[in-house]
């Protein structure tokens, strides 16, 4: 879900970098994790974040939390570190969109961050607390968006454009997808809503 910076990133030879542009999840359900952002109303975003965060303590309590279960992918611990940082990154992007007119987001390379911050060696107990705090901040930030601000815009350096609403729906797919990566299911289900017909 990251946009690589122009600099040459640090790489982990054992991890396959994610270079896909995931913005398509705004228009269709994810065929991998099953999460459908079209079912997420803007008022649901804080609930999606809160539900997702509530599932990670059990993941981080696993005895094998730091073990990479298969080649090319992060361990549950590394995924949790990433999700914690996603909560922070998107909270900052939201605040930027509310403070500035059509801002350009800073680049963020998730694979470089994983290496530089040594995700694999972080303390699962500390990560659980940090993730919970970051999720609380993200949920509160989206809950406080005024009605008139949901159409404000922001941009990535690759040309992708978002409104506050589409940014929120795009954002919540990431932690839900990674929860599915580590446990095979997502945390949030829409309260009786159906996606739009294609």
N, C-alpha and C positions, 0 to 999 in steps of 0.2 A: 504494500500500500504506500510505499515511500517513493519519493522522487529523488533519484541519485543526484548528489552534488557534482559540480563540474570537476572537482578534484578527484584524483584516483583514490577510491575508497580502500580501507583495509578489508581484507577478505579472510574468511575461514574456509580452508580448502575442503573441509568436511561438510559444509552447509551449501545447499543450492540457493543462490540469491533469488529473491522474489523481484522480478523485473516487470511483472504484469501491471497493466493499468486497470485497476479494479473499478473504475467509475461506471462500468456497465451494470453494476449491482443496483444502481438507481432505477434501472429500466426493466429488470427481470430478477427472478429469484435465483439464488446461488445454487447451482446444481451439485455442489460438493456438500456444503453444510445444511442446505435447505432453507436458510434464513432469507426472508423476502422483505426487503426494505420498503416495498410498496405498501405493506401492511402497517408500517410505522407512521402514525400521525405525529405531528411535531410535538404534541403534548405527551406522547409516549416516550420520548427520548430519555428523560430522567429515569423512568421506570425500567427501560431496557438496560441502562447503565447500572442501576442499583441491583437488578436481578443478576446481571452478569457478574458483578463484583462479589455477590454473595456466594457464588459457586467456586471461586478460586481458593479460599482457605482449605477446602477438602483436597483440591488438587495439590496444593503446596505442602500438605501434611503427608503425602505419599512417601514411603521409604525410598522409592526409586525416582523421586522428583527430578534429580539431576542427571538421569540416564537418558541418552538419546535412543529411542526405541527402534529407530530404523535409519538407514543412511540418508543424509541430505537434509534432515530436519532437526529443529531445535528440540531440546528436552522440555518437559513441562515447566521447569524452572525458568528456562530461557524465554518460553512463550509468555509466562507470567510477567517477567521483567518487561518484555515488549508491550504487553497490554497496559501495564502501569504507565509506561512512557507515552503510549497512544492517548490515554486519558489526559495526560498533561499537555501533550502537543495540541490536541484538538480543543482543549479549554483555552489555550493561548490563541489559537487561530480564531475561535469564536470571539474572544475579547477584542482581538485586532479588528475583526469585521464590524464590531459594534462601535469601535472608537474611530475608525478611519473609513474613508470612502474607497471602496473597491481595492483593498490592499493586496499586495503581492506577498504570499507566504514565503518564509525562509525555507530553503530545501532541508529535508531531513532524510538521511540514509539509514534505514533501520539496521542493515547488516554491519555498517561501520560502527554504529552505536553499540551493537551487541558485542563487538570486539573491544572497542575502546573502554566500555564500562564493565567488561568481563562478566557478562550475564551468567555465564556458566558457573562462576565461583561465588555468586551472591548468596546471602543467608536467606533461606526460604521464609523464616519467621519475619525477618525485616521486610522482605518483599511483600508478604501478605499485608502487613500494616501499611506499607507505602501505597500498595495498590488500592486498598480500601480508602485511604485518604485522597488519592488522586481521583478515584471514582466519585467520592462525595463532592469534590470540587467541580467535576464535570457535570454531574447531575444538577447541582445547584446553579451552575452557570447557565445551562440550557433551560432550567425551570424559570429563571429570571428574565428570559428574553421577552421584551415587550411585544405585543401583537404587531405593532407597526414595523418591527425590525426584522421579521423573518424573511423579508425579501431583499435585505442588504446583501451585497455581493463581495466575493473575494476570489483570488486567482492563485493557481500554482504556476511555477515557471515553465511547465510543459504545455501551458495553454488551457488546462482544465479550469472551468469556472464553476463556482458554487454560489447559491444563495445560502443564508444561514440555515434554512430548512433542509436543503439538499445536502449541505455539509453535515448536518446532524444525522440524517439518514445514512449517508455514506459512512460516517464515523462509526455508528453502532454496529455495522456489519463486521468490522475488524475484530473487536473483542469477542463477538459471538462466534465468528468463524474459528478463532483460535481456541475458544473453549471446546468447540467441536473437534478441533485437532487433537486435544489432549484427553477428551472423555467420550467423544462420539455423539454428543448431543449439545444443543444450544440451551440457553437458560430461559429465554423469554418467548411467550406465545401471545399473539394478538388476542384481545378480548372479543372474540366473535366476529372480527372483520375479515372480509375476503379481499384478495388482491384484485386490482382492476383487470378486466379481460384484455387479452393481447389483441 
